[in-house]
Amino acid sequence: MKLESERLIIRDFTLGDAPFYFELFNDPDWIRFISDKNLKSIDETEVYLKKMQLENSKMGGLGFFTVILKETNEAIGTSTALQREKVNFIDIGYGFLPKGRGKGYAFEATKLIIEYVRNKFNQEKVLAFTIPENKNSQKLLKKLDFKFTGYQNIFDDEEDAVFEYLF
């Protein structure tokens, strides 16, 4: 998969992206707001990415995607489109390194992912989840016209804020 906007390229991740994902997965905000993957080296990250690649290959166009800044050809974030067992609709997600935050890249990338899901999959809506404390992510989702629908236990014992975007 490859999507492009004026400033960004979104593509399937590759194992060559392991150094970037190692940095991203160990970013304090990723750990705080998304999850601690407990990856201690680039080699461990590559093993994790191989597992993700295998899982994503079964999902028919869904998965993790690397967000590249066109101007520098540098990876600055990730976007996701996933089908989880606990929900009936595809959910989108994102995470950016500090150098990719506050510049509208997450907004731009997420708009591309929403359109990708709309065009490729036959669904009436797309979902997004955040932990209740992640106010910046919730602000972005609202800017993208997602509507808050309540709380649901999606990932672990904690409840997540659930947002939906109707097509």
Secondary structure, 3 states (H helix, E strand, C coil): CEEECCCEEEEECCHHHHHHHHHHHCCHHHHHHCCCCCCCCHHHHHHHHHHHHHHHHCCCCCEEEEEEECCCCEEEEEEEEEECCCCCCEEEEEEECHHHCCCCHHHHHHHHHHHHHHHHCCCCEEEEEECCCCHHHHHHHHHCCCEEEEEECCCCCCCEEEEEEEC
